Amino acid sequence: MSLEQQIEDIVRKVIREELARQSRDEEIDLLTADQAAERLGYSDRHSVYKLKREGKLKAVSLGDSTLRFSKAEVRRFIEARTA
């Protein structure tokens, strides 16, 4: 692995850790796929990933295939489907 790739990996790790910390502090309201699934009433995260693939639910990419879903986006999704 090149030095540039190692630096990129370290930066990604630091960003993920900082976003996770902020999310815990509720400065940024990000949910894991499991947490989003729970809020949406799904039994597992696969349904959430399907919604993301279909473009129905937006996600925040943290790199390394790590996705988070904002509480606001989950709320928007629910409100758009409320009769």
PDB file of N, CA, C and O in Angstrom:
ATOM      1  N   MET A   1       0.857  -1.168   0.000  1.00  0.00           N
ATOM      2  CA  MET A   1       0.000   0.000   0.000  1.00  0.00           C
ATOM      3  C   MET A   1       0.905   1.232   0.000  1.00  0.00           C
ATOM      4  O   MET A   1       1.867   1.309   0.764  1.00  0.00           O
ATOM      5  N   SER A   2       0.586   2.184  -0.859  1.00  0.00           N
ATOM      6  CA  SER A   2       1.411   3.381  -0.972  1.00  0.00           C
ATOM      7  C   SER A   2       1.182   4.313   0.220  1.00  0.00           C
ATOM      8  O   SER A   2       0.187   4.195   0.936  1.00  0.00           O
ATOM      9  N   LEU A   3       2.096   5.215   0.410  1.00  0.00           N
ATOM     10  CA  LEU A   3       1.990   6.191   1.492  1.00  0.00           C
ATOM     11  C   LEU A   3       0.724   7.031   1.318  1.00  0.00           C
ATOM     12  O   LEU A   3       0.046   7.350   2.294  1.00  0.00           O
ATOM     13  N   GLU A   4       0.416   7.383   0.084  1.00  0.00           N
ATOM     14  CA  GLU A   4      -0.790   8.175  -0.192  1.00  0.00           C
ATOM     15  C   GLU A   4      -2.054   7.414   0.221  1.00  0.00           C
ATOM     16  O   GLU A   4      -2.969   8.002   0.799  1.00  0.00           O
ATOM     17  N   GLN A   5      -2.107   6.134  -0.068  1.00  0.00           N
ATOM     18  CA  GLN A   5      -3.266   5.320   0.318  1.00  0.00           C
ATOM     19  C   GLN A   5      -3.359   5.196   1.838  1.00  0.00           C
ATOM     20  O   GLN A   5      -4.453   5.233   2.402  1.00  0.00           O
ATOM     21  N   GLN A   6      -2.215   5.049   2.496  1.00  0.00           N
ATOM     22  CA  GLN A   6      -2.212   4.967   3.954  1.00  0.00           C
ATOM     23  C   GLN A   6      -2.736   6.255   4.578  1.00  0.00           C
ATOM     24  O   GLN A   6      -3.506   6.221   5.538  1.00  0.00           O
ATOM     25  N   ILE A   7      -2.317   7.382   4.030  1.00  0.00           N
ATOM     26  CA  ILE A   7      -2.790   8.679   4.527  1.00  0.00           C
ATOM     27  C   ILE A   7      -4.289   8.815   4.304  1.00  0.00           C
ATOM     28  O   ILE A   7      -5.006   9.273   5.193  1.00  0.00           O
ATOM     29  N   GLU A   8      -4.772   8.422   3.124  1.00  0.00           N
ATOM     30  CA  GLU A   8      -6.207   8.479   2.833  1.00  0.00           C
ATOM     31  C   GLU A   8      -6.987   7.605   3.812  1.00  0.00           C
ATOM     32  O   GLU A   8      -8.041   8.010   4.301  1.00  0.00           O
ATOM     33  N   ASP A   9      -6.478   6.420   4.096  1.00  0.00           N
ATOM     34  CA  ASP A   9      -7.143   5.522   5.051  1.00  0.00           C
ATOM     35  C   ASP A   9      -7.207   6.148   6.448  1.00  0.00           C
ATOM     36  O   ASP A   9      -8.227   6.055   7.131  1.00  0.00           O
ATOM     37  N   ILE A  10      -6.127   6.774   6.858  1.00  0.00           N
ATOM     38  CA  ILE A  10      -6.097   7.417   8.170  1.00  0.00           C
ATOM     39  C   ILE A  10      -7.089   8.576   8.216  1.00  0.00           C
ATOM     40  O   ILE A  10      -7.814   8.734   9.198  1.00  0.00           O
ATOM     41  N   VAL A  11      -7.123   9.376   7.172  1.00  0.00           N
ATOM     42  CA  VAL A  11      -8.062  10.507   7.119  1.00  0.00           C
ATOM     43  C   VAL A  11      -9.499  10.003   7.166  1.00  0.00           C
ATOM     44  O   VAL A  11     -10.325  10.556   7.893  1.00  0.00           O
ATOM     45  N   ARG A  12      -9.804   8.966   6.404  1.00  0.00           N
ATOM     46  CA  ARG A  12     -11.162   8.397   6.419  1.00  0.00           C
ATOM     47  C   ARG A  12     -11.523   7.908   7.823  1.00  0.00           C
ATOM     48  O   ARG A  12     -12.632   8.138   8.305  1.00  0.00           O
ATOM     49  N   LYS A  13     -10.581   7.238   8.463  1.00  0.00           N
ATOM     50  CA  LYS A  13     -10.829   6.715   9.807  1.00  0.00           C
ATOM     51  C   LYS A  13     -11.105   7.854  10.784  1.00  0.00           C
ATOM     52  O   LYS A  13     -12.026   7.769  11.596  1.00  0.00           O
ATOM     53  N   VAL A  14     -10.324   8.901  10.708  1.00  0.00           N
ATOM     54  CA  VAL A  14     -10.505  10.050  11.603  1.00  0.00           C
ATOM     55  C   VAL A  14     -11.862  10.709  11.337  1.00  0.00           C
ATOM     56  O   VAL A  14     -12.560  11.086  12.278  1.00  0.00           O
ATOM     57  N   ILE A  15     -12.235  10.847  10.077  1.00  0.00           N
ATOM     58  CA  ILE A  15     -13.535  11.446   9.735  1.00  0.00           C
ATOM     59  C   ILE A  15     -14.665  10.589  10.271  1.00  0.00           C
ATOM     60  O   ILE A  15     -15.607  11.111  10.867  1.00  0.00           O
ATOM     61  N   ARG A  16     -14.587   9.266  10.068  1.00  0.00           N
ATOM     62  CA  ARG A  16     -15.636   8.362  10.579  1.00  0.00           C
ATOM     63  C   ARG A  16     -15.760   8.472  12.092  1.00  0.00           C
ATOM     64  O   ARG A  16     -16.867   8.539  12.626  1.00  0.00           O
ATOM     65  N   GLU A  17     -14.623   8.491  12.781  1.00  0.00           N
ATOM     66  CA  GLU A  17     -14.641   8.579  14.240  1.00  0.00           C
ATOM     67  C   GLU A  17     -15.244   9.900  14.707  1.00  0.00           C
ATOM     68  O   GLU A  17     -16.021   9.932  15.661  1.00  0.00           O
ATOM     69  N   GLU A  18     -14.883  10.982  14.033  1.00  0.00           N
ATOM     70  CA  GLU A  18     -15.411  12.290  14.413  1.00  0.00           C
ATOM     71  C   GLU A  18     -16.914  12.371  14.151  1.00  0.00           C
ATOM     72  O   GLU A  18     -17.656  12.899  14.980  1.00  0.00           O
ATOM     73  N   LEU A  19     -17.366  11.862  13.022  1.00  0.00           N
ATOM     74  CA  LEU A  19     -18.801  11.873  12.731  1.00  0.00           C
ATOM     75  C   LEU A  19     -19.566  10.990  13.712  1.00  0.00           C
ATOM     76  O   LEU A  19     -20.676  11.329  14.121  1.00  0.00           O
ATOM     77  N   ALA A  20     -18.985   9.878  14.082  1.00  0.00           N
ATOM     78  CA  ALA A  20     -19.628   9.006  15.064  1.00  0.00           C
ATOM     79  C   ALA A  20     -19.724   9.718  16.413  1.00  0.00           C
ATOM     80  O   ALA A  20     -20.748   9.632  17.091  1.00  0.00           O
ATOM     81  N   ARG A  21     -18.667  10.416  16.799  1.00  0.00           N
ATOM     82  CA  ARG A  21     -18.676  11.162  18.052  1.00  0.00           C
ATOM     83  C   ARG A  21     -19.722  12.260  18.021  1.00  0.00           C
ATOM     84  O   ARG A  21     -20.472  12.443  18.980  1.00  0.00           O
ATOM     85  N   GLN A  22     -19.768  12.986  16.921  1.00  0.00           N
ATOM     86  CA  GLN A  22     -20.754  14.056  16.799  1.00  0.00           C
ATOM     87  C   GLN A  22     -22.169  13.503  16.806  1.00  0.00           C
ATOM     88  O   GLN A  22     -23.076  14.102  17.383  1.00  0.00           O
ATOM     89  N   SER A  23     -22.349  12.365  16.166  1.00  0.00           N
ATOM     90  CA  SER A  23     -23.673  11.753  16.148  1.00  0.00           C
ATOM     91  C   SER A  23     -24.085  11.369  17.563  1.00  0.00           C
ATOM     92  O   SER A  23     -25.235  11.572  17.953  1.00  0.00           O
ATOM     93  N   ARG A  24     -23.161  10.821  18.324  1.00  0.00           N
ATOM     94  CA  ARG A  24     -23.453  10.466  19.713  1.00  0.00           C
ATOM     95  C   ARG A  24     -23.803  11.704  20.515  1.00  0.00           C
ATOM     96  O   ARG A  24     -24.666  11.660  21.392  1.00  0.00           O
ATOM     97  N   ASP A  25     -23.133  12.812  20.215  1.00  0.00           N
ATOM     98  CA  ASP A  25     -23.392  14.068  20.918  1.00  0.00           C
ATOM     99  C   ASP A  25     -24.625  14.775  20.370  1.00  0.00           C
ATOM    100  O   ASP A  25     -25.010  15.831  20.873  1.00  0.00           O
ATOM    101  N   GLU A  26     -25.238  14.208  19.357  1.00  0.00           N
ATOM    102  CA  GLU A  26     -26.424  14.727  18.686  1.00  0.00           C
ATOM    103  C   GLU A  26     -26.189  16.073  18.014  1.00  0.00           C
ATOM    104  O   GLU A  26     -27.135  16.827  17.786  1.00  0.00           O
ATOM    105  N   GLU A  27     -24.933  16.378  17.695  1.00  0.00           N
ATOM    106  CA  GLU A  27     -24.654  17.553  16.886  1.00  0.00           C
ATOM    107  C   GLU A  27     -25.042  17.258  15.436  1.00  0.00           C
ATOM    108  O   GLU A  27     -25.541  18.132  14.728  1.00  0.00           O
ATOM    109  N   ILE A  28     -24.812  16.043  15.014  1.00  0.00           N
ATOM    110  CA  ILE A  28     -25.229  15.566  13.702  1.00  0.00           C
ATOM    111  C   ILE A  28     -26.056  14.321  13.961  1.00  0.00           C
ATOM    112  O   ILE A  28     -25.606  13.401  14.645  1.00  0.00           O
ATOM    113  N   ASP A  29     -27.247  14.291  13.425  1.00  0.00           N
ATOM    114  CA  ASP A  29     -28.146  13.175  13.689  1.00  0.00           C
ATOM    115  C   ASP A  29     -28.067  12.143  12.569  1.00  0.00           C
ATOM    116  O   ASP A  29     -28.876  12.155  11.641  1.00  0.00           O
ATOM    117  N   LEU A  30     -27.090  11.256  12.665  1.00  0.00           N
ATOM    118  CA  LEU A  30     -26.921  10.200  11.678  1.00  0.00           C
ATOM    119  C   LEU A  30     -27.283   8.857  12.287  1.00  0.00           C
ATOM    120  O   LEU A  30     -27.016   8.589  13.459  1.00  0.00           O
ATOM    121  N   LEU A  31     -27.896   8.022  11.465  1.00  0.00           N
ATOM    122  CA  LEU A  31     -28.314   6.694  11.902  1.00  0.00           C
ATOM    123  C   LEU A  31     -27.598   5.633  11.091  1.00  0.00           C
ATOM    124  O   LEU A  31     -27.287   5.841   9.919  1.00  0.00           O
ATOM    125  N   THR A  32     -27.338   4.503  11.713  1.00  0.00           N
ATOM    126  CA  THR A  32     -26.861   3.344  10.960  1.00  0.00           C
ATOM    127  C   THR A  32     -28.051   2.777  10.191  1.00  0.00           C
ATOM    128  O   THR A  32     -29.192   3.173  10.432  1.00  0.00           O
ATOM    129  N   ALA A  33     -27.799   1.877   9.289  1.00  0.00           N
ATOM    130  CA  ALA A  33     -28.885   1.240   8.536  1.00  0.00           C
ATOM    131  C   ALA A  33     -29.811   0.485   9.481  1.00  0.00           C
ATOM    132  O   ALA A  33     -31.025   0.474   9.278  1.00  0.00           O
ATOM    133  N   ASP A  34     -29.255  -0.143  10.506  1.00  0.00           N
ATOM    134  CA  ASP A  34     -30.091  -0.854  11.483  1.00  0.00           C
ATOM    135  C   ASP A  34     -31.005   0.114  12.230  1.00  0.00           C
ATOM    136  O   ASP A  34     -32.185  -0.171  12.438  1.00  0.00           O
ATOM    137  N   GLN A  35     -30.457   1.255  12.629  1.00  0.00           N
ATOM    138  CA  GLN A  35     -31.262   2.243  13.345  1.00  0.00           C
ATOM    139  C   GLN A  35     -32.344   2.831  12.440  1.00  0.00           C
ATOM    140  O   GLN A  35     -33.477   3.037  12.874  1.00  0.00           O
ATOM    141  N   ALA A  36     -31.992   3.101  11.178  1.00  0.00           N
ATOM    142  CA  ALA A  36     -32.984   3.622  10.226  1.00  0.00           C
ATOM    143  C   ALA A  36     -34.079   2.590   9.994  1.00  0.00           C
ATOM    144  O   ALA A  36     -35.259   2.935   9.932  1.00  0.00           O
ATOM    145  N   ALA A  37     -33.690   1.328   9.864  1.00  0.00           N
ATOM    146  CA  ALA A  37     -34.674   0.264   9.660  1.00  0.00           C
ATOM    147  C   ALA A  37     -35.638   0.201  10.837  1.00  0.00           C
ATOM    148  O   ALA A  37     -36.844   0.038  10.652  1.00  0.00           O
ATOM    149  N   GLU A  38     -35.111   0.328  12.031  1.00  0.00           N
ATOM    150  CA  GLU A  38     -35.959   0.290  13.227  1.00  0.00           C
ATOM    151  C   GLU A  38     -36.963   1.442  13.208  1.00  0.00           C
ATOM    152  O   GLU A  38     -38.141   1.244  13.503  1.00  0.00           O
ATOM    153  N   ARG A  39     -36.505   2.633  12.866  1.00  0.00           N
ATOM    154  CA  ARG A  39     -37.404   3.791  12.810  1.00  0.00           C
ATOM    155  C   ARG A  39     -38.462   3.642  11.729  1.00  0.00           C
ATOM    156  O   ARG A  39     -39.578   4.144  11.863  1.00  0.00           O
ATOM    157  N   LEU A  40     -38.099   2.948  10.657  1.00  0.00           N
ATOM    158  CA  LEU A  40     -39.043   2.766   9.547  1.00  0.00           C
ATOM    159  C   LEU A  40     -39.929   1.539   9.735  1.00  0.00           C
ATOM    160  O   LEU A  40     -40.849   1.308   8.950  1.00  0.00           O
ATOM    161  N   GLY A  41     -39.656   0.761  10.763  1.00  0.00           N
ATOM    162  CA  GLY A  41     -40.476  -0.414  11.044  1.00  0.00           C
ATOM    163  C   GLY A  41     -40.100  -1.650  10.242  1.00  0.00           C
ATOM    164  O   GLY A  41     -40.896  -2.581  10.115  1.00  0.00           O
ATOM    165  N   TYR A  42     -38.878  -1.658   9.698  1.00  0.00           N
ATOM    166  CA  TYR A  42     -38.401  -2.829   8.960  1.00  0.00           C
ATOM    167  C   TYR A  42     -37.684  -3.775   9.914  1.00  0.00           C
ATOM    168  O   TYR A  42     -37.137  -3.349  10.932  1.00  0.00           O
ATOM    169  N   SER A  43     -37.690  -5.042   9.582  1.00  0.00           N
ATOM    170  CA  SER A  43     -37.066  -6.028  10.460  1.00  0.00           C
ATOM    171  C   SER A  43     -35.548  -6.095  10.313  1.00  0.00           C
ATOM    172  O   SER A  43     -34.859  -6.593  11.204  1.00  0.00           O
ATOM    173  N   ASP A  44     -35.021  -5.590   9.185  1.00  0.00           N
ATOM    174  CA  ASP A  44     -33.567  -5.608   9.018  1.00  0.00           C
ATOM    175  C   ASP A  44     -33.109  -4.467   8.118  1.00  0.00           C
ATOM    176  O   ASP A  44     -33.923  -3.785   7.495  1.00  0.00           O
ATOM    177  N   ARG A  45     -31.804  -4.272   8.060  1.00  0.00           N
ATOM    178  CA  ARG A  45     -31.218  -3.161   7.308  1.00  0.00           C
ATOM    179  C   ARG A  45     -31.276  -3.339   5.799  1.00  0.00           C
ATOM    180  O   ARG A  45     -31.112  -2.367   5.062  1.00  0.00           O
ATOM    181  N   HIS A  46     -31.505  -4.557   5.323  1.00  0.00           N
ATOM    182  CA  HIS A  46     -31.496  -4.807   3.885  1.00  0.00           C
ATOM    183  C   HIS A  46     -32.568  -3.999   3.167  1.00  0.00           C
ATOM    184  O   HIS A  46     -32.361  -3.568   2.033  1.00  0.00           O
ATOM    185  N   SER A  47     -33.693  -3.791   3.804  1.00  0.00           N
ATOM    186  CA  SER A  47     -34.757  -2.981   3.205  1.00  0.00           C
ATOM    187  C   SER A  47     -34.322  -1.524   3.074  1.00  0.00           C
ATOM    188  O   SER A  47     -34.682  -0.848   2.110  1.00  0.00           O
ATOM    189  N   VAL A  48     -33.558  -1.049   4.031  1.00  0.00           N
ATOM    190  CA  VAL A  48     -33.060   0.326   3.984  1.00  0.00           C
ATOM    191  C   VAL A  48     -32.068   0.473   2.840  1.00  0.00           C
ATOM    192  O   VAL A  48     -32.114   1.457   2.103  1.00  0.00           O
ATOM    193  N   TYR A  49     -31.169  -0.498   2.685  1.00  0.00           N
ATOM    194  CA  TYR A  49     -30.210  -0.448   1.587  1.00  0.00           C
ATOM    195  C   TYR A  49     -30.931  -0.514   0.236  1.00  0.00           C
ATOM    196  O   TYR A  49     -30.502   0.121  -0.727  1.00  0.00           O
ATOM    197  N   LYS A  50     -32.008  -1.270   0.166  1.00  0.00           N
ATOM    198  CA  LYS A  50     -32.792  -1.357  -1.064  1.00  0.00           C
ATOM    199  C   LYS A  50     -33.408   0.007  -1.385  1.00  0.00           C
ATOM    200  O   LYS A  50     -33.377   0.446  -2.534  1.00  0.00           O
ATOM    201  N   LEU A  51     -33.960   0.669  -0.384  1.00  0.00           N
ATOM    202  CA  LEU A  51     -34.527   2.001  -0.593  1.00  0.00           C
ATOM    203  C   LEU A  51     -33.454   2.972  -1.086  1.00  0.00           C
ATOM    204  O   LEU A  51     -33.718   3.815  -1.943  1.00  0.00           O
ATOM    205  N   LYS A  52     -32.250   2.847  -0.542  1.00  0.00           N
ATOM    206  CA  LYS A  52     -31.146   3.697  -0.973  1.00  0.00           C
ATOM    207  C   LYS A  52     -30.789   3.413  -2.431  1.00  0.00           C
ATOM    208  O   LYS A  52     -30.620   4.344  -3.219  1.00  0.00           O
ATOM    209  N   ARG A  53     -30.674   2.140  -2.793  1.00  0.00           N
ATOM    210  CA  ARG A  53     -30.349   1.769  -4.179  1.00  0.00           C
ATOM    211  C   ARG A  53     -31.398   2.282  -5.156  1.00  0.00           C
ATOM    212  O   ARG A  53     -31.070   2.692  -6.270  1.00  0.00           O
ATOM    213  N   GLU A  54     -32.651   2.259  -4.740  1.00  0.00           N
ATOM    214  CA  GLU A  54     -33.754   2.707  -5.594  1.00  0.00           C
ATOM    215  C   GLU A  54     -33.879   4.231  -5.635  1.00  0.00           C
ATOM    216  O   GLU A  54     -34.714   4.763  -6.366  1.00  0.00           O
ATOM    217  N   GLY A  55     -33.062   4.930  -4.862  1.00  0.00           N
ATOM    218  CA  GLY A  55     -33.088   6.380  -4.844  1.00  0.00           C
ATOM    219  C   GLY A  55     -34.222   6.961  -4.009  1.00  0.00           C
ATOM    220  O   GLY A  55     -34.526   8.149  -4.119  1.00  0.00           O
ATOM    221  N   LYS A  56     -34.841   6.147  -3.187  1.00  0.00           N
ATOM    222  CA  LYS A  56     -35.967   6.601  -2.369  1.00  0.00           C
ATOM    223  C   LYS A  56     -35.529   7.152  -1.012  1.00  0.00           C
ATOM    224  O   LYS A  56     -36.279   7.878  -0.361  1.00  0.00           O
ATOM    225  N   LEU A  57     -34.316   6.806  -0.590  1.00  0.00           N
ATOM    226  CA  LEU A  57     -33.794   7.253   0.696  1.00  0.00           C
ATOM    227  C   LEU A  57     -32.322   7.628   0.486  1.00  0.00           C
ATOM    228  O   LEU A  57     -31.513   6.800   0.069  1.00  0.00           O
ATOM    229  N   LYS A  58     -31.996   8.870   0.779  1.00  0.00           N
ATOM    230  CA  LYS A  58     -30.621   9.332   0.586  1.00  0.00           C
ATOM    231  C   LYS A  58     -29.757   8.926   1.771  1.00  0.00           C
ATOM    232  O   LYS A  58     -30.232   8.815   2.901  1.00  0.00           O
ATOM    233  N   ALA A  59     -28.474   8.707   1.486  1.00  0.00           N
ATOM    234  CA  ALA A  59     -27.525   8.309   2.524  1.00  0.00           C
ATOM    235  C   ALA A  59     -26.293   9.197   2.469  1.00  0.00           C
ATOM    236  O   ALA A  59     -26.001   9.819   1.448  1.00  0.00           O
ATOM    237  N   VAL A  60     -25.584   9.243   3.575  1.00  0.00           N
ATOM    238  CA  VAL A  60     -24.313   9.950   3.672  1.00  0.00           C
ATOM    239  C   VAL A  60     -23.220   8.892   3.596  1.00  0.00           C
ATOM    240  O   VAL A  60     -23.204   7.950   4.387  1.00  0.00           O
ATOM    241  N   SER A  61     -22.308   9.052   2.640  1.00  0.00           N
ATOM    242  CA  SER A  61     -21.210   8.100   2.503  1.00  0.00           C
ATOM    243  C   SER A  61     -20.014   8.582   3.307  1.00  0.00           C
ATOM    244  O   SER A  61     -19.547   9.708   3.137  1.00  0.00           O
ATOM    245  N   LEU A  62     -19.525   7.715   4.182  1.00  0.00           N
ATOM    246  CA  LEU A  62     -18.363   8.038   4.997  1.00  0.00           C
ATOM    247  C   LEU A  62     -17.105   7.367   4.460  1.00  0.00           C
ATOM    248  O   LEU A  62     -16.071   7.363   5.127  1.00  0.00           O
ATOM    249  N   GLY A  63     -17.186   6.804   3.269  1.00  0.00           N
ATOM    250  CA  GLY A  63     -16.053   6.097   2.685  1.00  0.00           C
ATOM    251  C   GLY A  63     -16.056   4.645   3.109  1.00  0.00           C
ATOM    252  O   GLY A  63     -16.809   4.259   4.004  1.00  0.00           O
ATOM    253  N   ASP A  64     -15.223   3.837   2.476  1.00  0.00           N
ATOM    254  CA  ASP A  64     -15.125   2.404   2.790  1.00  0.00           C
ATOM    255  C   ASP A  64     -16.490   1.731   2.806  1.00  0.00           C
ATOM    256  O   ASP A  64     -16.708   0.823   3.608  1.00  0.00           O
ATOM    257  N   SER A  65     -17.419   2.149   1.944  1.00  0.00           N
ATOM    258  CA  SER A  65     -18.784   1.594   1.870  1.00  0.00           C
ATOM    259  C   SER A  65     -19.581   1.818   3.141  1.00  0.00           C
ATOM    260  O   SER A  65     -20.598   1.158   3.352  1.00  0.00           O
ATOM    261  N   THR A  66     -19.143   2.734   3.991  1.00  0.00           N
ATOM    262  CA  THR A  66     -19.878   3.036   5.215  1.00  0.00           C
ATOM    263  C   THR A  66     -20.929   4.082   4.907  1.00  0.00           C
ATOM    264  O   THR A  66     -20.617   5.175   4.433  1.00  0.00           O
ATOM    265  N   LEU A  67     -22.181   3.738   5.182  1.00  0.00           N
ATOM    266  CA  LEU A  67     -23.286   4.657   4.935  1.00  0.00           C
ATOM    267  C   LEU A  67     -23.979   5.001   6.242  1.00  0.00           C
ATOM    268  O   LEU A  67     -24.065   4.178   7.153  1.00  0.00           O
ATOM    269  N   ARG A  68     -24.467   6.216   6.317  1.00  0.00           N
ATOM    270  CA  ARG A  68     -25.311   6.647   7.423  1.00  0.00           C
ATOM    271  C   ARG A  68     -26.512   7.364   6.823  1.00  0.00           C
ATOM    272  O   ARG A  68     -26.456   7.880   5.706  1.00  0.00           O
ATOM    273  N   PHE A  69     -27.586   7.384   7.579  1.00  0.00           N
ATOM    274  CA  PHE A  69     -28.840   7.982   7.130  1.00  0.00           C
ATOM    275  C   PHE A  69     -29.218   9.064   8.135  1.00  0.00           C
ATOM    276  O   PHE A  69     -29.276   8.807   9.338  1.00  0.00           O
ATOM    277  N   SER A  70     -29.475  10.271   7.642  1.00  0.00           N
ATOM    278  CA  SER A  70     -29.810  11.349   8.570  1.00  0.00           C
ATOM    279  C   SER A  70     -31.235  11.149   9.093  1.00  0.00           C
ATOM    280  O   SER A  70     -32.114  10.639   8.397  1.00  0.00           O
ATOM    281  N   LYS A  71     -31.425  11.571  10.341  1.00  0.00           N
ATOM    282  CA  LYS A  71     -32.757  11.486  10.932  1.00  0.00           C
ATOM    283  C   LYS A  71     -33.738  12.324  10.111  1.00  0.00           C
ATOM    284  O   LYS A  71     -34.896  11.945   9.933  1.00  0.00           O
ATOM    285  N   ALA A  72     -33.263  13.461   9.619  1.00  0.00           N
ATOM    286  CA  ALA A  72     -34.123  14.333   8.819  1.00  0.00           C
ATOM    287  C   ALA A  72     -34.560  13.645   7.522  1.00  0.00           C
ATOM    288  O   ALA A  72     -35.708  13.784   7.101  1.00  0.00           O
ATOM    289  N   GLU A  73     -33.648  12.905   6.893  1.00  0.00           N
ATOM    290  CA  GLU A  73     -33.983  12.192   5.658  1.00  0.00           C
ATOM    291  C   GLU A  73     -34.975  11.073   5.927  1.00  0.00           C
ATOM    292  O   GLU A  73     -35.898  10.861   5.141  1.00  0.00           O
ATOM    293  N   VAL A  74     -34.795  10.358   7.026  1.00  0.00           N
ATOM    294  CA  VAL A  74     -35.732   9.288   7.393  1.00  0.00           C
ATOM    295  C   VAL A  74     -37.106   9.902   7.672  1.00  0.00           C
ATOM    296  O   VAL A  74     -38.131   9.358   7.262  1.00  0.00           O
ATOM    297  N   ARG A  75     -37.117  11.024   8.363  1.00  0.00           N
ATOM    298  CA  ARG A  75     -38.378  11.723   8.651  1.00  0.00           C
ATOM    299  C   ARG A  75     -39.048  12.169   7.349  1.00  0.00           C
ATOM    300  O   ARG A  75     -40.260  12.026   7.192  1.00  0.00           O
ATOM    301  N   ARG A  76     -38.254  12.713   6.410  1.00  0.00           N
ATOM    302  CA  ARG A  76     -38.783  13.147   5.115  1.00  0.00           C
ATOM    303  C   ARG A  76     -39.405  11.978   4.366  1.00  0.00           C
ATOM    304  O   ARG A  76     -40.475  12.109   3.772  1.00  0.00           O
ATOM    305  N   PHE A  77     -38.732  10.840   4.398  1.00  0.00           N
ATOM    306  CA  PHE A  77     -39.214   9.639   3.722  1.00  0.00           C
ATOM    307  C   PHE A  77     -40.578   9.241   4.310  1.00  0.00           C
ATOM    308  O   PHE A  77     -41.513   8.928   3.573  1.00  0.00           O
ATOM    309  N   ILE A  78     -40.673   9.258   5.619  1.00  0.00           N
ATOM    310  CA  ILE A  78     -41.934   8.879   6.272  1.00  0.00           C
ATOM    311  C   ILE A  78     -43.031   9.877   5.928  1.00  0.00           C
ATOM    312  O   ILE A  78     -44.144   9.482   5.581  1.00  0.00           O
ATOM    313  N   GLU A  79     -42.727  11.162   6.022  1.00  0.00           N
ATOM    314  CA  GLU A  79     -43.731  12.197   5.750  1.00  0.00           C
ATOM    315  C   GLU A  79     -44.220  12.156   4.312  1.00  0.00           C
ATOM    316  O   GLU A  79     -45.389  12.438   4.050  1.00  0.00           O
ATOM    317  N   ALA A  80     -43.347  11.809   3.378  1.00  0.00           N
ATOM    318  CA  ALA A  80     -43.729  11.727   1.966  1.00  0.00           C
ATOM    319  C   ALA A  80     -44.695  10.582   1.710  1.00  0.00           C
ATOM    320  O   ALA A  80     -45.410  10.581   0.708  1.00  0.00           O
ATOM    321  N   ARG A  81     -44.718   9.613   2.607  1.00  0.00           N
ATOM    322  CA  ARG A  81     -45.581   8.454   2.415  1.00  0.00           C
ATOM    323  C   ARG A  81     -46.762   8.423   3.379  1.00  0.00           C
ATOM    324  O   ARG A  81     -47.509   7.446   3.434  1.00  0.00           O
ATOM    325  N   THR A  82     -46.917   9.497   4.129  1.00  0.00           N
ATOM    326  CA  THR A  82     -48.036   9.571   5.068  1.00  0.00           C
ATOM    327  C   THR A  82     -49.290  10.010   4.339  1.00  0.00           C
ATOM    328  O   THR A  82     -49.305  11.022   3.637  1.00  0.00           O
ATOM    329  N   ALA A  83     -50.345   9.224   4.521  1.00  0.00           N
ATOM    330  CA  ALA A  83     -51.597   9.506   3.814  1.00  0.00           C
ATOM    331  C   ALA A  83     -52.349  10.642   4.468  1.00  0.00           C
ATOM    332  O   ALA A  83     -53.427  11.016   4.005  1.00  0.00           O
TER     333      ALA A  83
END
